[in-house]
Amino acid sequence: MFRPLSTGVMMCLVIMFFLVLPDAPMAADFSGEWQGSYASGWDSELSGTLRGVFTQNGNQLTGTVDIVDSGCQPEYGINIYQGSCSGNYAQFKVDMNCYDPETGYSGTVTSQFQGSKASGPFSGN
């Protein structure tokens, strides 16, 4: 369920994702194709599939993600921003348009994804 903030158009939703790369070295590169799942730290009913294609340049992370079953649009080819990584940890943000029929909220949702290659149900190619 989405609830509007005082501005009525922007809210923040923190969603955790986890990356697992079998036998990954401690400071492995996040570049490449990734697939896994996500679960919201804010709404327990919000979870689904996350796929991404990332490029790491130093500690900067760029790329696009598909966030399926989020109830928001777009679900595919979403550009990430403020992407960064350090060691086995990465984070990035995306913006999507969401509508919640229960509250009538309609607007932009900024989601922040964060996780590591060391734990969770994520595998890389």
N, C-alpha and C positions, 0 to 999 in steps of 0.2 A: 504494500500500500504506500503510495507516495503522498507526502504532505507538503504543501507549498510553504516556503519560507516567507519572511516579511516582504520580500520583493515580488513574490508570487510567480516568478519565472525561473528561478535557479535554485537547485538544491544539490546537495552533495551526497553521494552514495558510495560507501567504501565496500568494495568487493574483493575478496581474497582469491588469488589463484596461486597454484603451486606447480613448480617445474621439477621434473625428475629426469635426469639423464643418467642411465646406468654407467657406473664407473667414470663419472665425470670428474675431471681435475678440479681443484678448488676454485680456480679463477677462469673457468671455461667461458667461451664466447657465447652470447645469446643469439648471434646471427643465425638465421635459418627459419625453417618451418616448425611450428609448435602446435600441439593439440592437447586439450585437456578439458577440465571442468572448472566451473566457478560456483561459489556460494556467497551470498550477500552476508555481510556482517551487520546489516541493518534490517533486512526483511528475510526471515527464514524461509519464505515461500519462493524467493527469487534465486534460482540456480539454473544451470544449463551448461551448454558446450561453448568453449572458447577455442578458436583457432587463430593463429597469427603468423605473419611473416615479418621477421624483425631483422634489422641491420644494426650491429653495434660498431661504433667508432669511438674508441677510447671508452669513456664512461657515458656516452650519449647513446640512446636507443631510439630508433625511428622504425616506422613500419605501419602495417594495417592489421586489423583484427576483424574476425567474424564473431559476434556475440549472439548466439542462437538461444531462443526461448526466454528472452529478457522481457518481452512484452513491449519493447521500445523499437523505434526505427531510427536509422537503418540497422539492419542486423548484419550486413555484409560489407566488407571493404571500408571499414571505419578507420580513418587516419588517427594515429595516436599522437599525443603531444606531451611535453614535459617528461619524456622518457629518459630514464637514467638507470645505470647499473653499477654495482660495486661488488667485486668478488662473485659470489653465487646469488646475489640479491638483485632484483630488478623491480622497477615500478614505472607506470605510465598512466595517463589519463585519456579518456575519450568523452565526447559529447553525443548524446542521443536525444531524440524527441520521444516523450513518454506521455501516456494518458492512463489515468486510474479511474475506472468507472465508479468505484466505491466512493471516492471523494470528489470526483469531477476535476481533479488536478490535470492540467495539460500544460506541458512546457518542456524546457530543456533540462536534462539531468546530466550532471558531470559525474562520471564514475572514475574512481581511482583503483587501479589494480596493483597489487604488490605481492611478491612471493619470492621463492628461491628454488634453485635447482636441486637442493638437498633433501626436500621432503614433499610429499603430496602425490596426487594422481596424474602428473603431467609427464609426458615423454616427448623427446625431441628427435628429429630426423637428422 
